[in-house]
Amino acid sequence: MVEDNEDVRSVLTIYLQRNGYQVSEAGDGLTAVDMALKLQPDVILLDVLLPRLDGIEVLKRLRKAKPGADLPVIMMSAVLQTRDLQSETAALNVASFLQKPFQVQKVLEYVEGAISQKGTALAARTVTPAAAQNEIEEKKVRHERRPREASGTLDSFPVPELLHSLYVESSTGSLLICSGTTEKRVYFQNGWPVYSESSIPEETLGAHLMRQGRLTKEQHQRALDEMTLSGRQFGEVLLKLGLLGPHDLFTELEAHLTAKVISTFGWFEGTFHFEAGSSWKDDIIVARMKPGRIILDGIQGYWSPERIQRRVHIVDSSRVFSMDGSPYAEDQLGLSTQEARILQMVRRGFTVGEITRQVGDIKLVGGTLFGLFVMEHVGFILNPKTMVSQLAADASPARADKPTSHVKHEEHAKALMAEYLKYRTADYFKLLGVSRDASVDEITQAFKVRQRRYHPDTLVGIDTGLVHEKIEELYIRLHTAYRTLVDPTAREQYVKKLDEAEPAAATARVLPARPAQKGNKEEDVVLFEDGFALLRCGEFKNAHELLKRAEEISPKPQYTGYRAWAAYLADPIVENAKTERTLVGLRKDNSNDALFPYLLGNFYLREKDAKRAVSYFEEALRINPQHIDSARQLRILRMRQRSTEASGLFDLFSKK
């Protein structure tokens, strides 16, 4: 990958890696020549406008050197329309040309096409079984323990490998795992998980005890009331009220903490961040959980045989072997009778197929073997015939186990919208993921990570306008946060404002959580508040149902406006005209309410009519100069109009 734009290079590299390719990167022409001749890659993606040595000169030097004479090269450029590159490279054997800007899935098509033309795929080779036996010796497949960065993504570093890495490194610190709007934090002491926290309401200790039948609903509410009044921890209250004894409490607490960690194995997309240190030790109850057992339970519970097969090829003709020097003692694994039987068959030299036939449960066998593989307890021996057929299948462009680009883009869009909802009102420290006492270097590093995540270049392939709009908004807010926090004076003023607002916010966090208080409200108010919360979380259909019920009980203009807006968001094509009529009528009948011009502004913004959107946002501000949402939308629209080039937000994959 030869590209001097770091953001573009990063996006393309991540995309290709997710599709099974190893990618080496170069940011200038001279480095590219040296790397290409040394690495001999299967294909080179080569930009034209490069520092130190442009792409044409890079190509000439490669073709003059014997090792680079036949390397497939795909040229990428935004100057194809103004410069006849095909004539300039006519004698240099360019596989294909990519005009910037382009969709990332196009890159994959061109890469696979170039490799296919070269004929390097094993599928295109004629290899007899006898030749294969002589050419390839038996290969031992071991788990490759990779260096772990402080932060990363779960698709490149899955949870099983993450926990294994922390264990073998004897790490002490806290691991934050995020998937969409959900967060979990796992604390480690010398590589052992000892505590876990979750943002999921259903994963509280009280909810766990009710599921286990250890608490009734009434006892749970009684304990919550006492906890609120006394300020004590939930566990302390259970002991005080005599609802649970010390031994039972600790046993259930350990099971509860373990279950929260295990459930993260079902998170295949998201991010992680590990912060070393033990400052948290005095604030938690340490429960020593077995990392080996967690890895086995997590994989068996959440990893399908198909997903395991994509990570490591466990085929019927593979022999399994037990490796020396595994970092886990067997008592740390806590093997069940069936798992111990599987391991015993491994030591006796059984193949995967033989073990599966003996046990009769392919999911249990696959999950156990993959778990032991991740923990470097077992490996696999592939025979030559299997290797040739498997590698040929891997080289095929039409692999059935690859998710379609469309599905990937949809999942990516959903994840981004969930993160937008999470961070749109977060303070600048939470937005960047740093503590209040973070240094400028730490803030800068965190900003770079977030910037890469929300850079508009990563939206290529997502055709939903709402996602582009919201992530652009988040991207702008991210820059504002960074500028504020790296400036000592601005940061001091910002922290002061946060501290002044904190007591009220703390009260707001406690009071709405009290279920009894909802009983004091009218039914329509409760329905509206719940519907509005669902609307903000993107649950448009469910929000519409609740808002409609609130409107039926009490036909307030506010209810009608948000009900119409939710209906439109749930089905823009069908509800388009009806929503417009409803909002226009509400605006006419309620001329002193800024809500309705604000909703109309958003409506026309989604309908790609920026001029009308601006006029309605301005009207909302004339009615209510403190209407923050309208002011924010206007600010974003005007920033777009002033300059799209300065930040490079909308000139995707192009170069001036």
URJO-V316808 format. One record per run of one state. SS is the DSSP state (~ for helix, > for strand, _ for the rest). FROM is the first residue (numbers start at 0). TO is the last residue. If there is no record, write none. Layout:
# URJO-V316808
((SS:FROM:TO) (SS:FROM:TO))
This chain:
# URJO-V316808
((_:0:0) (>:1:1) (_:2:4) (~:5:17) (_:18:24) (>:25:25) (_:26:27) (~:28:38) (_:39:42) (>:43:46) (_:47:53) (~:54:63) (_:64:64) (~:65:67) (_:68:71) (>:72:76) (_:77:83) (~:84:87) (_:88:94) (>:95:98) (_:99:102) (~:103:117) (_:118:120) (~:121:123) (_:124:127) (~:128:134) (_:135:137) (>:138:140) (_:141:149) (>:150:152) (_:153:157) (~:158:167) (_:168:171) (>:172:178) (_:179:180) (>:181:188) (_:189:190) (>:191:197) (_:198:199) (~:200:202) (_:203:203) (~:204:210) (_:211:215) (~:216:229) (_:230:232) (~:233:239) (_:240:244) (~:245:265) (_:266:269) (>:270:275) (_:276:279) (~:280:282) (_:283:289) (~:290:301) (_:302:303) (~:304:310) (_:311:317) (>:318:321) (_:322:328) (~:329:332) (_:333:335) (~:336:346) (_:347:349) (>:350:350) (~:351:358) (_:359:360) (~:361:373) (_:374:376) (>:377:381) (_:382:382) (~:383:394) (_:395:403) (~:404:422) (_:423:426) (~:427:431) (_:432:438) (~:439:453) (_:454:454) (~:455:458) (_:459:463) (~:464:485) (_:486:486) (~:487:510) (_:511:513) (~:514:517) (_:518:521) (~:522:535) (_:536:538) (~:539:552) (_:553:555) (~:556:569) (_:570:570) (~:571:588) (_:589:592) (~:593:605) (_:606:608) (~:609:622) (_:623:626) (~:627:641) (_:642:655))
